[in-house]
Amino acid sequence: MKEDTYILTMLVENEPGVTARITGLFAGRGYNIETICGAPTANPKMSRITITTKAKPLQFEQCMKQIKRLVNVIKLRDMTGENAVKREMALICVKKRSDSREELNGIISAYKGRILDESPHLLIFEVIGNEYAIDELLVLLEPFGIKKLARSGVLALYKESDTELETPLPDL
């Protein structure tokens, strides 16, 4: 059975060691984390961790059950489907040549990128989009020469309807 890509997000208590326990659970079971991103939420007592992983459906189901059992996990959601807004940010540094400046600007503009720093030979810009758009952009930039690349990993929020608003944040 082939592995699928899954995106899961969790609200966790914002305490030391929580991320280590979650990543340890993955490592201990032999699951690979493709991307991970975590930061405090609007409530400073909670953090949101978003993980992208590849697994077989049964493995992913087991992983979700094990994560739910962790003491510091408040809420866990599978964000793989269409009911989530997903974005990734990339900082990209490419070689700049005078004969390709216009073409490079056109590519960056087409992906709604924003130039952050420019030197005579290098250009650093940011781009935000889904992971497939960023992958596509990187292929287009290969002929220019990608010097450095930093990607945030996928961030995701569940699409809430007005009738499904989440309950108020718990006091921790």
C-alpha positions as CSV (number, residue, x, y, z in Angstrom):
1,M,0.0,0.0,0.0
2,K,1.4,3.4,-1.0
3,E,2.0,6.3,1.4
4,D,-0.1,9.4,1.2
5,T,0.8,12.9,2.4
6,Y,-1.1,14.1,5.4
7,I,-1.3,17.5,7.1
8,L,-2.3,17.7,10.8
9,T,-2.5,20.6,13.1
10,M,-2.8,20.6,16.9
11,L,-3.3,23.1,19.6
12,V,-1.0,22.3,22.5
13,E,-0.1,23.8,25.8
14,N,2.8,26.3,25.3
15,E,5.3,24.6,27.6
16,P,8.8,23.4,27.3
17,G,9.2,19.8,25.9
18,V,5.8,19.6,24.2
19,T,7.2,19.7,20.7
20,A,9.9,17.2,21.7
21,R,7.3,14.7,22.9
22,I,5.4,15.0,19.7
23,T,8.4,14.6,17.5
24,G,9.6,11.8,19.7
25,L,6.3,10.0,19.1
26,F,6.9,10.2,15.4
27,A,10.5,9.1,15.6
28,G,9.7,6.3,18.0
29,R,7.2,4.8,15.6
30,G,9.4,5.3,12.5
31,Y,7.2,8.0,11.0
32,N,9.0,10.8,9.1
33,I,8.1,14.4,9.6
34,E,8.3,16.1,6.2
35,T,7.6,19.6,7.6
36,I,6.9,21.0,11.0
37,C,6.0,24.5,12.0
38,G,5.0,25.7,15.5
39,A,4.3,29.0,17.2
40,P,2.2,30.6,20.0
41,T,-1.5,31.4,19.1
42,A,-3.6,34.4,20.1
43,N,-3.7,32.8,23.5
44,P,0.0,32.8,24.7
45,K,-0.7,29.7,26.8
46,M,-1.2,27.7,23.6
47,S,0.8,26.9,20.6
48,R,-0.3,25.5,17.2
49,I,1.9,22.9,15.6
50,T,1.4,21.9,12.0
51,I,3.1,18.7,10.7
52,T,3.2,17.3,7.2
53,T,4.0,13.5,7.1
54,K,3.8,10.6,4.7
55,A,2.2,7.5,5.9
56,K,-0.1,4.6,4.9
57,P,-3.7,5.3,6.0
58,L,-3.6,2.8,8.8
59,Q,-0.3,4.2,10.1
60,F,-1.7,7.8,10.0
61,E,-4.8,6.7,11.9
62,Q,-2.6,5.1,14.6
63,C,-0.4,8.2,14.7
64,M,-3.5,10.4,15.3
65,K,-4.7,8.2,18.1
66,Q,-1.3,8.3,19.8
67,I,-1.0,12.1,19.5
68,K,-4.5,12.5,21.0
69,R,-3.3,10.6,24.1
70,L,-0.5,13.1,24.8
71,V,-1.3,15.1,27.9
72,N,-0.4,18.5,26.5
73,V,-2.4,18.1,23.2
74,I,-5.6,20.2,23.5
75,K,-7.1,19.7,20.0
76,L,-6.0,17.7,16.9
77,R,-7.3,18.0,13.4
78,D,-6.5,16.3,10.1
79,M,-6.0,19.2,7.6
80,T,-5.4,17.0,4.6
81,G,-8.7,17.7,2.8
82,E,-10.3,20.8,1.3
83,N,-11.7,22.2,4.5
84,A,-8.5,23.9,5.4
85,V,-6.6,27.0,4.2
86,K,-3.0,26.0,3.7
87,R,0.0,28.2,2.9
88,E,3.8,28.0,3.0
89,M,6.3,30.8,2.8
90,A,9.7,30.6,1.1
91,L,12.7,32.9,1.2
92,I,14.7,32.4,-2.0
93,C,18.1,33.8,-3.0
94,V,18.9,33.5,-6.7
95,K,21.8,34.6,-8.9
96,K,21.1,37.8,-10.8
97,R,22.4,38.6,-14.2
98,S,21.8,41.8,-16.1
99,D,20.5,39.9,-19.2
100,S,17.9,38.0,-17.1
101,R,16.7,40.7,-14.8
102,E,13.4,41.3,-16.6
103,E,12.6,37.6,-17.0
104,L,13.4,37.0,-13.3
105,N,11.2,39.9,-12.2
106,G,8.4,38.5,-14.4
107,I,8.6,35.1,-12.7
108,I,8.7,36.6,-9.2
109,S,5.8,38.9,-10.1
110,A,3.7,36.0,-11.5
111,Y,4.0,34.2,-8.1
112,K,3.2,37.4,-6.2
113,G,6.7,37.4,-4.7
114,R,8.2,40.4,-2.9
115,I,11.8,41.4,-3.3
116,L,13.5,41.8,0.1
117,D,17.1,42.4,-0.7
118,E,19.1,43.0,-3.8
119,S,22.9,43.1,-4.4
120,P,24.7,43.4,-7.8
121,H,24.7,39.6,-8.1
122,L,22.0,38.2,-5.9
123,L,18.3,38.7,-5.2
124,I,16.4,37.6,-2.1
125,F,12.7,37.5,-2.2
126,E,9.7,36.0,-0.4
127,V,6.8,34.1,-1.8
128,I,3.7,32.7,-0.2
129,G,1.5,30.0,-1.6
130,N,0.6,26.4,-1.5
131,E,3.5,23.9,-1.4
132,Y,2.8,22.9,-5.0
133,A,3.1,26.5,-6.3
134,I,6.3,27.0,-4.5
135,D,7.7,23.7,-5.9
136,E,6.7,24.9,-9.4
137,L,8.4,28.2,-8.8
138,L,11.6,26.5,-7.7
139,V,11.7,24.6,-11.0
140,L,11.4,27.8,-13.0
141,L,14.2,29.4,-10.9
142,E,16.7,26.5,-11.4
143,P,18.2,28.0,-14.6
144,F,19.0,31.2,-12.7
145,G,20.8,29.4,-10.0
146,I,19.2,29.1,-6.5
147,K,21.9,30.0,-4.0
148,K,19.8,29.6,-0.8
149,L,16.4,28.5,0.2
150,A,14.4,28.5,3.4
151,R,10.8,27.2,3.6
152,S,8.5,27.5,6.5
153,G,6.6,24.3,6.1
154,V,2.9,24.1,5.7
155,L,0.7,26.3,7.9
156,A,-3.0,25.4,8.0
157,L,-6.2,26.6,9.6
158,Y,-9.5,24.8,9.4
159,K,-12.3,26.6,7.5
160,E,-14.9,27.4,10.1
161,S,-18.5,28.3,9.1
162,D,-20.4,30.9,11.1
163,T,-22.4,28.1,12.6
164,E,-19.3,26.0,13.6
165,L,-17.3,28.6,15.4
166,E,-14.8,27.0,17.8
167,T,-15.5,27.3,21.5
168,P,-13.7,30.0,23.3
169,L,-10.1,29.4,24.2
170,P,-9.7,27.4,27.4
171,D,-8.0,29.0,30.4
172,L,-4.8,27.0,30.9
